[in-house]
């Protein structure tokens, strides 16, 4: 039988190991959109995609464990800004700025994006005046169109799923759909296998470009490590991007 002193030492050692494990385990708040590929997907309770593959490669290199917690976008943002999540992906300094105004958040630019308006092919190039109803995925904010919405010149129509938003646009129930152009291209070319998609990106309409970032207000040092990881592992990152047909320069034009 172990003496009390030995038992205490054993318990303390176990607690120490558990504490070390916890120091390397982190929560990453992500979004629950089913068809967000190449960036991400959440189907059948499984989170996947290019973003997760890059984050997992980083975690493996540094001995971290990332636990992906999947939420609707607005809830994810709220939990993250309340400090209930260690990291967020995707994030951007311009998104939900009001929620973040009292926080110091570190960002690592990770994957390029262009958010713009898709239209039916016959409406490409017809200008801004014809956009009266703009469809968006639920939780999205079409920042380039906020002034038009505030004056009542444009009405916003939110749709829960990307698939339903595409259908509304194809059926001409919305004048345009504001969304990530790479996601739209992947959907039609890789998921639906269309040689010619029934909707097109109109680059002449207001759009926004930047990066989907990995962010944290709690672990700025790990964000800095991640930035270095991206620089030091460019070949590996390019291989992962290629596997998802992800191009850093947007060629939707």
Secondary structure, 3 states (H helix, E strand, C coil): CCCHHHHHHHHHHHHHHHHHHHHCEEEEEEECCCCECCCEEEECCEEECHHHHHHHHHHHHHCCEEEEEEECHHHHHHHHHCCCCCEEEEECCCCCHHHHCCCCCEEEEEEEEEEEEEEEHHHCCCCHHHCCEEEEECCCCCHHHHHHHHCCCCEEEEECCHHHHHHHHHCCCCCEEEEEHHHHHHHHHHHCCCCCCCEEECCCCCCEEEEEEEEECCCHHHHHHHHHHHHHCHHHHHHHHHHCCCCCCCCCC
